[in-house]
């Protein structure tokens, strides 16, 4: 019934899969000729003359689907009417942020009924964009893979070239391998400030902090921020973005306490100050009338006269240039 539905839609060559590893059917786009653009389909059915239903899938299969380089489609058929629906699994995992579910301890994840679209003329056009790899989510995942390749081959020019495009499509992604960026930044830590390769990686880090800040762990933040007995200016700027974009998450991480044993107490002070004035950006703290005395430290009053220019050149890390110990 699923094969007949695809054939009625037009533009597909349908083949059964002899060895079932969760894939029951293959559909090759043929519009008008065979294109080598494929959909791999898992078929589920029910009997009940109703709309699409939620489907519970094994996480082992969803991991397989998510990591597959071909689109994997869940096809649902109602057996009395022959009505059909579909869900592009990789796209659904991205848009709905299901990675933590399928890679967690649970054995199954539910695909909600609302995530399935009718197998009709409109759905057919969407399936064609998925098969061709030009769906917006597909473009975003391809760019993520491109940056992964650039990081693993240390091609910082490619990182810079892909940054702008990834920024354009980042809303289509719910996951990015932050650890790869952290490792690459640490590998050139001495050249991160004021070099072309450093600028490319810094811009990528800033974008990730804005879009995927809730993915950063305390250990990753520690490695980005600390440099022996002092701090990384890029790391503090990343920290500032995280406090701007994810204040609740940052408060829960207790970073002021986390950094309290470090030799440079300004790092802990920065975290506690951001939590004291949640929602107030660093530029506001530098130029406004705020009592910044905290934890035996304060900000020199001259920051109001000269801080704006320094912030424009250095970002949030500029405030630490004015911090001094009290008493």
C-alpha positions as CSV (number, residue, x, y, z in Angstrom):
1,X,0.0,0.0,0.0
2,X,2.9,2.4,0.8
3,X,4.5,1.5,-2.6
4,X,1.2,2.1,-4.4
5,X,0.8,5.5,-2.7
6,X,4.3,6.6,-3.9
7,X,3.6,5.4,-7.4
8,X,0.3,7.4,-7.5
9,X,2.2,10.5,-6.4
10,X,4.4,10.2,-9.4
11,X,8.1,10.7,-9.9
12,X,9.3,7.7,-7.8
13,X,10.7,4.3,-8.6
14,X,9.8,2.0,-5.6
15,X,11.8,-1.1,-4.6
16,X,11.4,-3.5,-1.7
17,X,14.3,-4.1,0.6
18,X,15.1,-7.8,0.9
19,X,17.1,-7.6,4.1
20,X,15.1,-5.8,6.7
21,X,17.3,-3.8,9.2
22,X,14.5,-1.4,9.9
23,X,14.3,-0.3,6.2
24,X,11.3,-1.8,4.4
25,X,11.3,0.1,1.1
26,X,13.4,2.3,-1.1
27,X,12.1,5.1,-3.3
28,X,14.3,6.6,-6.0
29,X,13.4,10.0,-7.3
30,X,12.6,9.8,-11.0
31,X,11.4,13.2,-12.2
32,X,11.4,12.4,-15.1
33,X,14.5,10.1,-15.1
34,X,16.2,8.1,-12.4
35,X,18.4,10.5,-10.4
36,X,20.3,8.4,-7.8
37,X,18.5,10.5,-5.1
38,X,17.0,8.0,-2.7
39,X,14.6,7.8,0.3
40,X,14.9,4.8,2.7
41,X,11.5,4.1,4.3
42,X,10.4,2.2,7.4
43,X,6.7,1.4,7.1
44,X,4.2,1.3,10.0
45,X,0.5,0.6,9.7
46,X,-2.7,0.7,11.7
47,X,-6.4,-0.1,11.2
48,X,-8.9,2.5,12.3
49,X,-10.0,5.1,9.7
50,X,-8.4,8.0,11.6
51,X,-5.8,10.6,11.2
52,X,-2.1,9.9,11.7
53,X,-1.1,8.3,15.0
54,X,2.0,8.7,17.2
55,X,4.6,6.0,16.6
56,X,7.0,4.6,19.1
57,X,10.4,3.7,17.6
58,X,13.4,1.9,19.0
59,X,16.3,4.2,19.7
60,X,18.7,1.8,18.1
61,X,16.9,2.3,14.8
62,X,16.7,6.1,15.3
63,X,20.5,6.3,15.9
64,X,20.9,4.3,12.7
65,X,18.6,6.7,10.9
66,X,20.2,9.9,12.3
67,X,23.7,8.8,11.3
68,X,22.6,7.5,7.9
69,X,23.8,9.6,4.9
70,X,20.6,9.0,3.0
71,X,17.2,10.4,4.1
72,X,15.3,7.9,6.2
73,X,11.5,8.3,6.1
74,X,8.9,6.9,8.4
75,X,5.8,6.0,6.4
76,X,2.5,5.3,8.1
77,X,-0.4,3.7,6.4
78,X,-4.0,3.3,7.5
79,X,-5.0,-0.1,6.1
80,X,-8.8,0.5,5.5
81,X,-8.6,3.7,3.5
82,X,-5.0,3.5,2.2
83,X,-4.3,7.0,3.5
84,X,-0.6,7.6,4.2
85,X,1.6,10.0,6.1
86,X,5.4,10.5,6.4
87,X,8.0,11.9,8.7
88,X,11.6,12.6,7.7
89,X,13.4,11.2,10.7
90,X,16.7,13.0,10.5
91,X,14.9,16.3,10.0
92,X,12.5,15.6,12.8
93,X,15.4,14.7,15.2
94,X,17.0,18.1,14.4
95,X,13.9,20.3,14.6
96,X,12.5,18.6,17.7
97,X,15.9,18.2,19.4
98,X,15.5,14.5,20.0
99,X,19.2,13.7,20.2
100,X,19.2,13.5,24.0
101,X,16.3,11.2,23.9
102,X,17.7,8.7,21.3
103,X,21.2,8.8,22.8
104,X,20.0,8.6,26.3
105,X,19.2,5.6,28.6
106,X,15.7,5.1,27.2
107,X,15.1,2.3,24.7
108,X,12.3,4.0,22.6
109,X,11.3,7.5,21.5
110,X,7.9,8.6,20.3
111,X,7.3,10.3,17.0
112,X,4.3,12.5,17.7
113,X,1.3,12.4,15.3
114,X,1.7,16.2,14.7
115,X,5.2,15.5,13.2
116,X,3.7,13.4,10.4
117,X,2.6,15.0,7.1
118,X,0.1,13.7,4.6
119,X,1.4,11.7,1.6
120,X,-0.3,14.0,-0.9
121,X,0.8,16.4,-3.6
122,X,2.2,19.0,-1.2
123,X,3.9,16.2,0.8
124,X,5.4,14.9,-2.4
125,X,7.0,18.2,-3.2
126,X,8.6,18.2,0.2
127,X,9.8,14.6,-0.2
128,X,11.5,15.7,-3.4
129,X,13.5,18.5,-1.7
130,X,14.5,16.0,1.0
131,X,15.7,13.4,-1.6
132,X,17.7,16.1,-3.5
133,X,19.2,17.4,-0.3
134,X,18.0,21.0,-0.7
135,X,15.5,21.0,2.1
136,X,16.5,23.8,4.6
137,X,17.3,21.3,7.3
138,X,19.3,19.2,4.9
139,X,21.3,22.3,3.9
140,X,22.0,23.1,7.6
141,X,23.2,19.5,8.4
142,X,25.4,19.5,5.3
143,X,27.0,22.8,6.5
144,X,27.5,21.3,10.0
145,X,29.3,18.3,8.4
146,X,31.4,20.7,6.3
147,X,32.5,22.6,9.4
148,X,33.2,19.3,11.2
149,X,35.4,18.3,8.2
150,X,37.1,21.7,8.3
151,X,37.9,21.3,12.0
152,X,39.1,17.8,11.7
153,X,41.5,18.8,8.9
154,X,42.5,22.1,10.6
155,X,41.3,24.1,7.5
156,X,40.5,27.4,9.1
157,X,39.8,29.2,5.8
158,X,37.0,26.7,5.2
159,X,35.7,27.4,8.8
160,X,35.6,31.1,8.0
161,X,33.9,30.5,4.7
162,X,31.2,28.3,6.2
163,X,30.6,30.4,9.3
164,X,28.3,32.9,7.6
165,X,26.2,30.1,6.0
166,X,25.9,28.2,9.2
167,X,24.8,31.4,11.0
168,X,22.1,31.7,8.3
169,X,20.8,28.2,8.8
170,X,21.5,27.6,12.5
171,X,17.8,27.8,13.4
172,X,17.3,24.5,11.6
173,X,19.8,22.7,13.8
174,X,19.3,21.6,17.4
175,X,22.8,20.0,17.8
176,X,26.4,20.9,17.0
177,X,29.6,19.1,18.1
178,X,30.8,21.8,20.4
179,X,33.7,19.6,21.6
180,X,35.4,19.7,18.2
181,X,35.5,23.5,18.2
182,X,36.8,23.5,21.8
183,X,39.6,21.1,20.9
184,X,40.6,23.2,17.8
185,X,40.6,26.4,19.8
186,X,42.8,24.9,22.4
187,X,45.2,23.6,19.8
188,X,45.9,27.2,18.6
189,X,45.3,28.9,21.9
190,X,48.4,31.1,21.6
191,X,47.2,32.4,18.2
192,X,43.5,32.8,19.0
193,X,43.6,36.6,19.5
194,X,44.2,38.8,16.4
195,X,45.1,36.1,13.8
196,X,43.0,35.1,10.8
197,X,42.7,31.5,12.0
198,X,41.9,32.7,15.5
199,X,39.3,35.1,14.3
200,X,37.6,32.3,12.3
201,X,37.4,30.0,15.3
202,X,36.4,32.9,17.6
203,X,33.5,33.8,15.4
204,X,32.4,30.2,15.3
205,X,32.6,29.9,19.1
206,X,30.6,33.1,19.5
207,X,27.9,31.9,17.2
208,X,27.7,28.5,18.9
209,X,27.5,30.2,22.3
210,X,24.5,32.2,21.1
211,X,22.7,29.3,19.4
212,X,23.8,26.2,21.3
213,X,24.9,27.6,24.6
214,X,22.8,25.1,26.5
215,X,25.0,22.4,25.1
216,X,28.2,23.7,26.7
217,X,29.4,21.7,29.8
218,X,31.2,23.2,32.8
219,X,34.3,21.4,31.7
220,X,34.2,22.8,28.2
221,X,33.7,26.3,29.6
222,X,36.6,25.8,32.0
223,X,38.9,24.7,29.1
224,X,37.8,27.7,27.0
225,X,38.2,30.3,29.7
226,X,41.3,29.3,31.7
227,X,44.9,29.8,30.5
228,X,47.3,28.6,33.2
229,X,47.2,31.3,36.0
230,X,45.0,33.8,34.0
231,X,42.2,33.7,31.4
232,X,41.6,33.8,27.7
233,X,40.0,37.0,26.4
234,X,38.1,35.0,23.8
235,X,36.9,32.6,26.6
236,X,35.6,35.5,28.7
237,X,33.7,36.8,25.7
238,X,32.2,33.4,25.1
239,X,31.3,33.3,28.8
240,X,29.6,36.8,28.5
241,X,27.5,35.6,25.5
242,X,26.4,32.5,27.5
243,X,25.3,34.8,30.4
244,X,23.5,37.0,27.9
245,X,21.6,34.3,26.1
246,X,21.2,31.5,28.7
247,X,21.0,33.3,32.1
248,X,19.0,30.5,33.8
249,X,21.2,27.7,32.6
250,X,24.3,29.7,33.6
251,X,22.9,30.3,37.1
252,X,22.3,26.6,37.6
253,X,26.0,25.8,36.6
254,X,27.3,27.8,39.7
255,X,30.4,28.9,37.8
256,X,31.4,31.5,40.4
257,X,31.9,28.7,42.8
258,X,33.4,26.5,40.1
259,X,36.2,29.0,39.4
260,X,36.7,30.2,43.0
261,X,39.8,28.2,43.5
262,X,41.6,29.5,40.4
263,X,44.6,31.8,40.9
264,X,43.0,34.7,39.0
265,X,39.9,35.6,41.1
266,X,38.6,37.9,38.5
267,X,37.1,35.0,36.6
268,X,34.9,34.0,39.6
269,X,34.1,37.6,40.2
270,X,32.9,38.0,36.6
271,X,30.5,35.0,37.0
272,X,29.1,36.2,40.3
273,X,28.7,39.8,39.0
274,X,26.7,38.5,36.0
275,X,24.5,36.4,38.3
276,X,24.0,39.4,40.6
277,X,22.8,41.6,37.8
278,X,21.1,39.0,35.6
279,X,19.8,40.5,32.3
280,X,22.2,43.4,32.5
281,X,24.9,43.1,29.7
282,X,28.5,43.8,30.5
283,X,28.4,47.1,28.5
284,X,25.6,48.2,30.8
285,X,27.6,47.3,33.9
286,X,30.6,49.3,32.6
287,X,28.6,52.4,31.7
288,X,25.7,52.4,34.1
289,X,25.3,53.2,37.8
290,X,25.7,49.7,39.4
291,X,27.4,48.8,42.6
292,X,30.0,46.3,41.4
293,X,31.7,45.7,44.7
294,X,31.6,41.9,45.3
295,X,33.7,39.1,46.7
296,X,36.5,41.5,47.7
297,X,36.7,43.1,44.2
298,X,35.3,46.1,42.5
299,X,35.4,47.9,39.2
300,X,37.5,51.1,38.9
301,X,35.3,54.2,38.4
302,X,37.4,55.2,35.4
303,X,35.5,52.5,33.5
304,X,32.7,54.9,32.9
305,X,35.0,57.3,31.0
306,X,37.1,54.9,29.1
307,X,35.4,51.6,29.2
308,X,33.1,52.0,26.2
309,X,35.9,52.4,23.8
310,X,37.8,49.4,25.2
311,X,34.6,47.3,25.2
312,X,34.1,48.1,21.5
313,X,37.6,46.7,20.7
314,X,37.8,43.8,23.2
315,X,34.2,42.8,24.0
316,X,33.0,41.7,27.5
317,X,36.5,40.8,28.7
318,X,37.3,44.5,28.8
319,X,35.6,44.9,32.2
320,X,38.3,42.7,33.8
321,X,40.9,45.3,32.9
322,X,39.3,47.6,35.4
323,X,38.7,45.1,38.3
324,X,40.8,45.5,41.4
325,X,41.0,44.0,44.8
326,X,39.3,46.0,47.6
327,X,41.4,46.6,50.8
